[in-house]
Amino acid sequence: MAQVPQTFLDGLAVRTWCGLALRALGRARAEIDAINVYPVADGDTGTNLYLTVESAATAVEAVFAGYETQPAGPTLADAVRAMAHGALIGARGNSGTILAQLLRGMAQVLAADGAQPRCDGPALRLALRRAADSARQAVAHPVEGTVLTVASAAADAAERADGDCGTVARAAHQGARAALAATPAQLGVLARAGVVDAGGSGLVAVLGALVEACTGETADAEPDRVASTPNALPDPEPDPETGPAPAPDADAGDCAAEDGGPAFEVIYLLEADDTAVARLRTRLDALGDSLVVVGGDGLWNVHVHVDDAGAAVEAGVEAGRPYRIRITHFGLGDVHTGGPRPPRERAQRAVVAVVPGQGLAELYTEAGATTVLARPGEPPASGELLAAVRRAHAREVVLLPNDAELRDTAAAAAEQARTEGVRVALIPTRSAVQGLAALAVSEPGRRFDEDVVQMTSAAGATRYGEVVVAEHRSWTTAGICQAGDVLGLIDGDVAVIGADVTATAETVLDRMLQAGGELVTLVIGDEAPETVAAHLETRVREAYLAVDTVVYGGGHQGALLLIGVE
């Protein structure tokens, strides 16, 4: 009788796993978003998991690209380290952050000193156990009936399996599916909604991809997202004297706030040592809930739900160096679970805008827009823009990409949103200052088409400039620049090459005002000289009569200065 070949996990199989997991989450994303009721019913768990795995897959592909000239290719350790690091820096939301820690836990075993070049069954069992344990430790107050429960069940089932990688992976997948089906019996909000845990559903899809990567065979059919009758809790019988009995629910904790819980989700990467992170955990735990801190070796991903977003970021500054800061305001219908999710009426109209810095994000939010933060050097994907359109929860949406290079990305998000019944108008703004001009003339009471025309006209009438520092020597429309030169751009083209930020900014402003203007908008980045705003305001006041100036703080926005002239 022919022997069945032993299955294993190596660098190439990790690459395959990432690709299969990304496709599986892509197929399931909308369904997982639809059942997302815990810890916050904001309908984005599937999208967040997809974006997290997308970042992991991108990192793995980058490693393989670096080995193109080497026949051996990346090792297992190379691939799993890249996968874990990519997930860590790209983690989105509560479930995405936990998934990043699950992958990191696996990498700690599979890439450890002395680990085998190929992962066998026993090694995969250890990796799955480390993954589940480390993810649970990363959550301040673990709650059963969540992705943590599903991960632990997968590890338990794997430990009972005796065989190669394929056997262990299949056992883990089956154990996760069974645990997922039981989550409504552990968490009352799931039972009331008639669904299983969204994060756990995503993990089942990822483990199914692992089975296929190890064996070449597809895993069993994915489980239903809606809870089956035996696993969902029946409505309690009402007491004739006290009225309806409450449905059982998990103990209150980090992931189980009452209705009307924290208003903001705060996520950032943090460079800090272990001691500082331990203090940070304590402080953030006192500020809010849904606290998850994952990572290690000096780099961490911090996720928390709070009312005071500024305090959460300030705590990160005290601990180390936070960056890629993302602050999301939960809509009025996005409740922290503790009771049934109330029906949420769609707004008639909303504006969704991509912004380059936290200062502008706060400004846009105050003006009523839903924002997507574009981190320097890392533009948002279409999935992030689509998630923001959904979060805006409106019948009509005006989308402001605020970057010429994001036009196609924004168009793809708009097209998908239209298939979901949302009327979307894309205004091709090329700078955040054009977006501000458009937002300033928006009137929700106007007909949608008229409002879009007025916003488009305001954006088009706004010239935009920026001042940046050249990162390397290159050719520009103004000549050759060297690394460290100060560049002044007007309408996207380099117009000035200088050595001084303030002098270059003044030259750019003068050239922009040569064609006239009534209002100058200055958005000052954190890295700009403190005196540049006052200097430019004085220049406008003394040299250009009847021209007003407004100044905003842009935070860490990439450019030293953004300039708009209307």
C-alpha positions as CSV (number, residue, x, y, z in Angstrom):
1,M,0.0,0.0,0.0
2,A,1.4,3.4,-1.0
3,Q,2.2,5.7,1.9
4,V,0.4,9.0,2.2
5,P,3.0,11.8,1.8
6,Q,3.7,13.8,5.0
7,T,2.6,17.4,4.8
8,F,4.6,20.3,6.3
9,L,4.8,24.0,6.4
10,D,7.7,25.9,4.9
11,G,8.3,29.4,3.6
12,L,6.5,28.8,0.3
13,A,3.5,27.3,2.2
14,V,3.3,30.4,4.4
15,R,3.1,32.5,1.3
16,T,0.4,30.3,0.0
17,W,-1.4,30.4,3.3
18,C,-1.4,34.2,3.3
19,G,-2.8,34.4,-0.2
20,L,-5.5,31.8,0.5
21,A,-6.5,33.5,3.8
22,L,-6.8,36.9,2.0
23,R,-9.1,35.4,-0.7
24,A,-11.2,33.6,2.0
25,L,-11.6,36.8,4.0
26,G,-12.4,38.7,0.8
27,R,-15.2,36.3,0.0
28,A,-16.5,36.4,3.6
29,R,-15.9,40.0,4.4
30,A,-19.4,41.4,3.8
31,E,-21.0,38.5,5.7
32,I,-18.6,39.0,8.7
33,D,-19.2,42.8,8.6
34,A,-23.0,42.1,8.7
35,I,-22.8,40.0,11.9
36,N,-20.4,42.4,13.8
37,V,-22.3,43.2,17.0
38,Y,-19.5,42.8,19.6
39,P,-17.7,44.6,21.2
40,V,-19.0,47.5,19.1
41,A,-21.7,47.0,16.5
42,D,-19.8,49.1,13.9
43,G,-20.0,46.6,11.0
44,D,-16.3,46.5,10.0
45,T,-14.8,43.3,11.5
46,G,-14.6,41.5,8.2
47,T,-13.0,44.5,6.5
48,N,-10.5,45.0,9.4
49,L,-9.5,41.3,9.3
50,Y,-9.1,41.5,5.5
51,L,-6.9,44.6,5.7
52,T,-4.8,43.0,8.5
53,V,-4.1,39.9,6.4
54,E,-3.6,42.0,3.3
55,S,-0.7,43.8,5.2
56,A,0.7,40.4,6.3
57,A,0.6,39.1,2.7
58,T,2.2,42.2,1.3
59,A,5.1,41.8,3.8
60,V,5.6,38.1,2.8
61,E,5.5,39.0,-0.9
62,A,8.2,41.6,-0.2
63,V,10.4,39.0,1.4
64,F,10.0,36.7,-1.6
65,A,10.8,39.5,-4.0
66,G,14.1,40.0,-2.2
67,Y,15.0,36.4,-2.9
68,E,14.2,36.3,-6.6
69,T,17.8,35.8,-7.6
70,Q,18.3,33.0,-5.0
71,P,16.9,29.6,-5.9
72,A,16.4,28.5,-2.2
73,G,14.0,31.3,-1.5
74,P,13.0,32.5,2.0
75,T,13.1,30.2,4.9
76,L,10.2,29.3,7.1
77,A,11.6,31.7,9.7
78,D,11.9,34.5,7.1
79,A,8.3,34.0,6.0
80,V,6.6,33.8,9.3
81,R,8.5,36.7,10.7
82,A,7.4,38.8,7.8
83,M,3.8,37.6,8.1
84,A,3.7,38.5,11.8
85,H,5.4,41.9,11.3
86,G,3.1,42.8,8.4
87,A,0.0,41.9,10.4
88,L,1.3,43.9,13.4
89,I,1.9,47.1,11.5
90,G,-1.2,46.8,9.5
91,A,-3.7,45.5,12.2
92,R,-7.1,47.2,12.1
93,G,-9.7,47.1,14.8
94,N,-10.1,44.9,17.8
95,S,-10.2,41.5,15.9
96,G,-7.4,42.5,13.5
97,T,-5.2,43.4,16.4
98,I,-5.9,40.0,18.1
99,L,-5.2,38.2,14.8
100,A,-1.9,40.0,14.6
101,Q,-0.9,38.6,18.0
102,L,-2.1,35.1,17.0
103,L,0.3,35.2,14.0
104,R,3.1,36.7,16.2
105,G,2.6,33.8,18.7
106,M,3.0,31.3,15.9
107,A,6.1,33.0,14.6
108,Q,7.7,32.9,18.1
109,V,7.7,29.1,17.8
110,L,8.3,28.6,14.1
111,A,11.1,31.2,13.8
112,A,12.8,30.5,17.2
113,D,16.5,29.8,17.4
114,G,17.0,26.1,16.6
115,A,13.6,25.7,14.9
116,Q,13.4,23.3,12.0
117,P,13.5,24.6,8.4
118,R,10.1,22.9,7.9
119,C,7.3,22.8,10.4
120,D,5.9,19.4,11.2
121,G,2.8,18.4,13.1
122,P,4.2,18.7,16.7
123,A,5.7,22.1,15.9
124,L,2.4,23.4,14.5
125,R,0.7,22.2,17.7
126,L,3.1,24.2,19.8
127,A,2.7,27.2,17.5
128,L,-1.1,27.2,17.7
129,R,-1.0,26.9,21.5
130,R,1.5,29.8,21.8
131,A,-0.7,31.8,19.5
132,A,-3.9,31.3,21.5
133,D,-2.1,31.9,24.9
134,S,-0.3,35.1,23.7
135,A,-3.5,36.6,22.2
136,R,-5.4,36.0,25.5
137,Q,-2.6,37.7,27.4
138,A,-2.7,40.7,25.1
139,V,-6.3,41.5,26.0
140,A,-6.8,43.3,29.2
141,H,-10.0,41.6,30.2
142,P,-10.7,38.5,28.1
143,V,-14.3,37.6,27.4
144,E,-15.5,34.1,26.4
145,G,-17.6,33.7,23.3
146,T,-15.1,35.8,21.2
147,V,-12.3,35.1,18.9
148,L,-10.1,34.3,21.9
149,T,-12.4,31.3,22.7
150,V,-12.3,30.1,19.1
151,A,-8.4,30.4,19.1
152,S,-8.1,28.4,22.4
153,A,-10.5,25.7,21.1
154,A,-8.4,25.4,17.9
155,A,-5.2,25.0,20.0
156,D,-6.9,22.4,22.2
157,A,-8.1,20.4,19.2
158,A,-4.6,20.6,17.6
159,E,-3.0,19.2,20.8
160,R,-5.3,16.1,20.6
161,A,-4.3,15.5,17.0
162,D,-1.5,13.0,16.2
163,G,0.0,13.4,12.8
164,D,1.6,15.7,10.3
165,C,0.9,19.4,9.6
166,G,-2.2,18.7,7.5
167,T,-3.7,16.5,10.3
168,V,-3.1,19.1,13.0
169,A,-4.3,22.0,10.8
170,R,-7.5,20.2,10.0
171,A,-8.1,19.3,13.6
172,A,-7.6,23.0,14.6
173,H,-10.0,24.1,12.0
174,Q,-12.7,21.7,13.1
175,G,-12.2,22.6,16.7
176,A,-12.5,26.3,15.8
177,R,-15.7,25.7,13.9
178,A,-17.3,23.9,16.8
179,A,-16.3,26.6,19.2
180,L,-17.6,29.3,16.9
181,A,-21.0,27.6,16.7
182,A,-21.2,27.7,20.5
183,T,-20.3,31.4,20.9
184,P,-24.0,32.5,21.2
185,A,-24.4,30.3,24.3
186,Q,-21.5,32.2,25.9
187,L,-22.2,35.8,24.9
188,G,-25.8,37.1,25.3
189,V,-25.5,39.8,22.7
190,L,-24.7,37.2,20.0
191,A,-27.7,35.1,21.1
192,R,-30.0,38.2,20.9
193,A,-28.8,39.0,17.5
194,G,-28.9,35.4,16.3
195,V,-25.3,35.4,15.1
196,V,-22.0,33.9,15.9
197,D,-18.9,35.9,16.8
198,A,-17.6,37.9,13.9
199,G,-13.9,37.8,14.8
200,G,-14.1,34.1,15.5
201,S,-15.8,33.6,12.1
202,G,-12.8,35.3,10.5
203,L,-10.4,33.1,12.3
204,V,-12.2,30.0,11.1
205,A,-11.6,31.3,7.5
206,V,-7.9,31.8,8.2
207,L,-7.5,28.3,9.7
208,G,-9.4,26.9,6.7
209,A,-6.8,28.5,4.4
210,L,-4.1,26.9,6.6
211,V,-5.6,23.5,5.9
212,E,-5.5,24.1,2.2
213,A,-2.0,25.5,2.3
214,C,-0.7,22.4,4.1
215,T,-2.7,19.7,2.3
216,G,-3.7,21.2,-1.1
217,E,-7.3,20.3,-0.2
218,T,-10.0,22.7,0.8
219,A,-11.3,22.6,4.3
220,D,-14.9,21.7,5.2
221,A,-17.5,24.2,4.1
222,E,-17.4,27.4,6.1
223,P,-20.0,27.5,9.0
224,D,-23.1,29.6,8.8
225,R,-22.6,33.1,10.1
226,V,-26.1,33.0,11.7
227,A,-26.3,31.0,14.9
228,S,-28.0,27.7,14.6
229,T,-31.0,27.1,16.8
230,P,-29.3,24.6,19.2
231,N,-26.5,27.0,20.0
232,A,-28.5,30.2,20.2
233,L,-30.0,31.0,23.5
234,P,-33.8,30.9,23.6
235,D,-35.7,33.9,24.8
236,P,-36.1,33.6,28.6
237,E,-39.6,33.0,29.9
238,P,-41.0,36.2,31.4
239,D,-41.7,36.3,35.1
240,P,-45.4,37.2,35.8
241,E,-44.4,39.6,38.5
242,T,-41.0,41.1,37.4
243,G,-41.5,41.0,33.7
244,P,-39.1,39.6,31.0
245,A,-36.0,38.0,32.3
246,P,-32.7,39.4,30.9
247,A,-30.8,37.3,28.5
248,P,-27.6,35.9,30.0
249,D,-24.5,37.9,29.1
250,A,-20.8,37.7,29.7
251,D,-19.2,39.3,32.7
252,A,-18.7,43.0,32.2
253,G,-15.1,43.8,31.3
254,D,-12.8,45.3,28.7
255,C,-15.0,44.1,25.8
256,A,-18.4,44.4,27.4
257,A,-19.2,48.0,28.1
258,E,-22.7,49.3,28.6
259,D,-24.7,51.0,25.9
260,G,-23.4,54.4,25.2
261,G,-19.8,53.3,25.8
262,P,-16.7,55.1,24.7
263,A,-17.0,57.3,21.7
264,F,-13.6,56.7,20.0
265,E,-11.5,53.9,18.8
266,V,-7.8,54.7,19.1
267,I,-5.1,52.7,17.4
268,Y,-1.4,53.4,17.0
269,L,1.9,51.8,16.5
270,L,4.3,52.4,19.4
271,E,8.0,52.2,19.8
272,A,8.7,51.6,23.5
273,D,10.3,49.2,25.9
274,D,8.5,46.5,27.9
275,T,8.5,48.5,31.2
276,A,6.9,51.5,29.6
277,V,4.3,49.4,27.9
278,A,3.3,47.8,31.2
279,R,2.6,51.2,32.6
280,L,0.7,52.2,29.5
281,R,-1.6,49.2,29.8
282,T,-2.5,50.2,33.3
283,R,-3.2,53.8,32.3
284,L,-5.2,52.9,29.2
285,D,-7.2,50.3,31.1
286,A,-8.4,53.1,33.4
287,L,-9.3,55.3,30.5
288,G,-11.5,53.0,28.5
289,D,-12.2,49.4,27.4
290,S,-11.5,47.0,24.6
291,L,-7.8,47.3,25.4
292,V,-5.5,45.1,23.3
293,V,-1.8,45.7,23.2
294,V,0.2,43.3,21.0
295,G,3.8,43.1,19.8
296,G,7.2,43.1,21.5
297,D,10.8,43.7,20.8
298,G,10.3,47.4,21.0
299,L,7.3,47.6,18.5
300,W,3.7,47.4,19.7
301,N,0.2,47.9,18.3
302,V,-2.1,49.6,20.7
303,H,-5.9,49.4,20.4
304,V,-8.4,50.9,22.9
305,H,-11.9,52.4,23.0
306,V,-12.1,55.7,25.0
307,D,-14.0,58.9,25.4
308,D,-10.8,61.0,25.6
309,A,-8.9,60.2,22.5
310,G,-6.3,62.8,23.3
311,A,-5.5,61.3,26.6
312,A,-5.0,57.9,25.0
313,V,-2.5,59.3,22.5
314,E,-0.8,61.4,25.3
315,A,-0.3,58.1,27.2
316,G,1.4,56.7,24.2
317,V,3.7,59.7,23.9
318,E,4.7,59.3,27.6
319,A,5.5,55.6,27.0
320,G,7.5,56.0,23.8
321,R,7.0,57.1,20.2
322,P,3.5,56.6,18.8
323,Y,2.9,56.9,15.1
324,R,0.3,55.8,12.4
325,I,-2.3,57.1,14.8
326,R,-5.9,56.3,13.8
327,I,-8.8,57.8,15.7
328,T,-12.3,56.7,14.7
329,H,-15.4,58.2,16.1
330,F,-18.2,55.7,16.5
331,G,-21.5,56.7,14.9
332,L,-24.5,57.2,17.1
333,G,-25.7,53.8,16.2
334,D,-22.4,52.0,17.0
335,V,-23.1,50.9,20.5
336,H,-20.9,49.0,23.0
337,T,-23.0,45.9,23.6
338,G,-24.9,45.5,26.8
339,G,-28.4,45.3,25.4
340,P,-30.1,44.9,22.0
341,R,-28.7,46.9,19.2
342,P,-31.2,49.7,18.5
343,P,-32.2,50.3,14.8
344,R,-30.1,53.0,13.3
345,E,-31.6,55.4,10.8
346,R,-29.4,56.3,7.9
347,A,-28.5,59.9,7.6
348,Q,-29.5,61.6,4.4
349,R,-26.0,62.8,3.4
350,A,-22.4,62.5,4.6
351,V,-19.0,63.5,3.6
352,V,-16.1,61.0,3.7
353,A,-12.6,62.5,3.4
354,V,-9.0,61.2,3.4
355,V,-6.8,63.4,5.5
356,P,-3.0,63.4,5.9
357,G,-2.7,64.2,9.6
358,Q,-4.5,64.0,13.0
359,G,-4.9,67.8,13.2
360,L,-6.8,67.9,9.9
361,A,-8.7,64.8,10.9
362,E,-10.1,66.6,14.0
363,L,-10.9,69.7,11.9
364,Y,-12.8,67.6,9.3
365,T,-14.6,65.7,12.0
366,E,-15.7,68.9,13.7
367,A,-17.2,69.9,10.4
368,G,-19.2,66.7,10.3
369,A,-17.1,64.6,8.0
370,T,-16.1,60.9,8.4
371,T,-12.3,60.7,8.0
372,V,-9.8,58.2,6.9
373,L,-6.2,59.0,8.1
374,A,-3.6,58.6,5.4
375,R,-0.3,57.9,7.1
376,P,2.9,59.3,5.4
377,G,4.1,56.9,2.8
378,E,1.1,54.5,3.4
379,P,-2.0,55.5,1.4
380,P,-5.3,53.9,2.4
381,A,-6.6,50.9,0.5
382,S,-10.0,50.9,-1.2
383,G,-11.3,48.7,1.6
384,E,-10.6,51.4,4.2
385,L,-12.5,54.0,2.1
386,L,-15.4,51.6,1.7
387,A,-15.4,50.9,5.4
388,A,-15.6,54.7,6.1
389,V,-18.5,55.1,3.6
390,R,-20.3,52.3,5.5
391,R,-19.4,53.9,8.8
392,A,-20.9,57.2,7.6
393,H,-24.2,55.3,7.3
394,A,-25.9,57.7,4.9
395,R,-28.0,57.4,1.8
396,E,-25.8,59.9,-0.1
397,V,-22.1,60.3,0.3
398,V,-19.6,62.8,-1.0
399,L,-16.1,61.3,-1.2
400,L,-13.1,63.5,-1.0
401,P,-9.8,61.6,-1.7
402,N,-7.6,64.8,-1.3
403,D,-4.8,63.2,-3.3
404,A,-4.5,62.8,-7.0
405,E,-2.9,59.3,-6.6
406,L,-6.0,58.1,-4.6
407,R,-8.5,58.9,-7.3
408,D,-8.6,55.3,-8.7
409,T,-8.7,53.8,-5.2
410,A,-11.5,56.1,-4.2
411,A,-13.4,55.3,-7.5
412,A,-13.2,51.6,-6.7
413,A,-14.6,52.2,-3.2
414,A,-17.4,54.4,-4.6
415,E,-18.3,51.8,-7.2
416,Q,-18.6,49.1,-4.5
417,A,-20.7,51.4,-2.2
418,R,-23.1,52.0,-5.1
419,T,-23.7,48.3,-5.4
420,E,-24.8,48.4,-1.8
421,G,-27.4,51.0,-2.5
422,V,-25.4,54.2,-1.5
423,R,-25.4,57.1,-3.8
424,V,-21.8,58.3,-4.0
425,A,-20.3,61.3,-5.7
426,L,-16.5,61.4,-6.0
427,I,-15.0,64.9,-6.1
428,P,-11.4,64.6,-7.4
429,T,-9.8,66.8,-4.8
430,R,-6.0,66.6,-4.9
431,S,-5.2,68.2,-1.6
432,A,-6.7,68.4,1.9
433,V,-7.0,72.2,1.5
434,Q,-9.2,71.7,-1.6
435,G,-11.3,69.3,0.6
436,L,-11.6,72.0,3.2
437,A,-12.9,74.4,0.6
438,A,-15.4,71.9,-0.6
439,L,-16.6,71.1,2.9
440,A,-17.0,74.7,3.7
441,V,-19.7,75.2,1.1
442,S,-21.5,72.0,1.7
443,E,-25.2,72.4,2.6
444,P,-27.0,69.1,3.4
445,G,-30.4,70.8,2.8
446,R,-29.6,71.3,-0.8
447,R,-30.4,68.8,-3.5
448,F,-27.5,66.3,-3.8
449,D,-26.5,67.2,-7.3
450,E,-26.5,70.9,-6.5
451,D,-24.4,70.3,-3.4
452,V,-21.9,68.3,-5.4
453,V,-21.6,71.0,-8.0
454,Q,-21.0,73.7,-5.5
455,M,-18.4,71.6,-3.6
456,T,-16.7,70.7,-6.8
457,S,-16.6,74.3,-7.9
458,A,-15.1,75.4,-4.5
459,A,-12.4,72.7,-4.7
460,G,-11.5,73.5,-8.3
461,A,-11.2,77.2,-7.4
462,T,-8.6,76.5,-4.7
463,R,-5.0,76.4,-5.7
464,Y,-2.9,74.2,-3.5
465,G,0.7,74.1,-2.5
466,E,3.0,72.3,-0.1
467,V,6.4,72.5,1.4
468,V,8.3,69.3,1.9
469,V,11.9,68.1,2.5
470,A,13.5,66.0,-0.3
471,E,14.3,62.5,0.8
472,H,16.9,61.8,-2.0
473,R,18.6,63.4,-5.0
474,S,16.2,63.6,-8.0
475,W,15.1,65.5,-11.1
476,T,12.2,67.9,-10.6
477,T,10.4,70.5,-12.8
478,A,12.5,73.1,-11.0
479,G,15.8,71.4,-11.5
480,I,17.9,68.9,-9.6
481,C,17.3,68.6,-5.9
482,Q,19.5,67.0,-3.3
483,A,18.5,65.0,-0.2
484,G,17.6,67.5,2.5
485,D,16.6,70.4,0.1
486,V,13.3,72.2,0.9
487,L,10.9,71.8,-2.0
488,G,7.9,74.1,-2.7
489,L,5.2,72.5,-4.8
490,I,2.3,74.3,-6.5
491,D,-0.6,72.3,-7.8
492,G,1.5,69.1,-7.5
493,D,4.6,70.3,-9.4
494,V,7.9,71.4,-7.8
495,A,8.2,75.2,-8.3
496,V,10.9,76.1,-5.8
497,I,14.1,74.4,-4.5
498,G,15.5,76.1,-1.4
499,A,17.5,75.6,1.8
500,D,15.2,77.4,4.3
501,V,11.6,76.3,5.1
502,T,10.3,79.8,5.8
503,A,11.9,81.5,2.8
504,T,10.7,78.7,0.5
505,A,7.2,78.8,1.9
506,E,7.1,82.6,1.4
507,T,8.2,82.2,-2.3
508,V,5.5,79.6,-2.9
509,L,2.8,81.8,-1.3
510,D,3.8,84.8,-3.3
511,R,3.7,82.9,-6.6
512,M,0.3,81.4,-5.7
513,L,-1.1,84.9,-4.9
514,Q,0.1,86.4,-8.1
515,A,-3.0,85.1,-9.7
516,G,-5.1,86.7,-7.0
517,G,-7.0,85.3,-4.1
518,E,-9.3,86.2,-1.2
519,L,-8.4,83.6,1.4
520,V,-5.2,81.8,2.3
521,T,-5.4,78.6,4.3
522,L,-2.2,77.4,6.1
523,V,-2.0,73.9,7.6
524,I,1.2,73.6,9.7
525,G,2.8,70.2,10.3
526,D,4.5,69.3,13.5
527,E,7.9,69.3,11.9
528,A,7.6,72.9,10.6
529,P,9.5,75.8,12.3
530,E,7.3,77.4,15.0
531,T,7.7,80.8,13.5
532,V,6.6,80.0,9.9
533,A,2.9,80.6,10.4
534,A,3.3,84.0,12.0
535,H,5.8,85.0,9.3
536,L,3.4,84.0,6.5
537,E,0.5,85.7,8.1
538,T,2.5,88.9,8.4
539,R,3.6,88.6,4.8
540,V,-0.1,88.3,3.6
541,R,-1.3,91.2,5.8
542,E,1.5,93.6,4.6
543,A,1.7,92.7,0.9
544,Y,-1.8,91.6,-0.1
545,L,-4.7,93.8,0.9
546,A,-8.1,92.3,1.5
547,V,-6.7,88.8,1.7
548,D,-7.6,86.8,4.9
549,T,-5.5,84.1,6.4
550,V,-6.6,81.1,8.5
551,V,-4.1,78.7,10.2
552,Y,-4.7,75.2,11.3
553,G,-2.4,72.6,13.0
554,G,-2.0,69.5,10.8
555,G,-0.1,67.3,13.2
556,H,2.2,64.6,11.7
557,Q,1.0,65.0,8.1
558,G,4.1,64.3,6.0
559,A,4.4,67.8,4.5
560,L,5.8,70.6,6.6
561,L,3.2,73.0,5.3
562,L,0.0,72.9,3.2
563,I,-1.2,76.1,1.5
564,G,-4.5,76.8,-0.1
565,V,-5.5,79.9,-2.0
566,E,-9.1,80.6,-2.8
